[in-house]
Structures are given as C-alpha cells and as structure tokens.
Amino acid sequence: MTEWTWELRMVKMRSNRALLLDLNQSLKEATTSLAFMLRRCWGDASDSDEEWVGGDWGRIKQEYEYE
C-alpha cells in the first residue's frame, strides 16, 4: 500500500468519525426536544428542566407507569 493511499484511508476514517459524532449530537438534541414536548403535553410544570435534560428517565418512567 502506498503512502498516499494510507493517508486517504485515514482521512476517510476521520470523516466517518465526525459523521458519527454529528449523528450522536443530533440524536441527543432530538431526544431533549421530544422530552420537552412531552413535558408540555403532560403538564409537568412542577419538575425542573434540569431533571428532564439530565436524563432521569428511570424515575420518570416509573411515575407514568403507575398513573
């Protein structure tokens, strides 16, 4: 394998990693937006925003399973 081919492979690997990081960030933002929309629909104004964004999903799931 020539040196330039190796460098080209490394560039492709870095760009794939960047794409995965972008996808990961987009999914995080979409999940947070969905949580805020559901919160508005359910009317949970008493919970703090930090609790929802922080990912306390286990407690939230338990609350709504038993209602």
Number of C-alpha atoms within 10 A of each C-alpha: 5 6 7 9 10 11 11 11 11 12 12 12 12 12 12 12 12 12 12 12 12 12 12 12 12 12 12 13 13 12 14 16 13 12 17 16 12 12 15 11 9 10 10 11 9 6 10 10 12 9 11 15 16 10 13 11 13 8 9 12 10 10 10 9 7 6 5
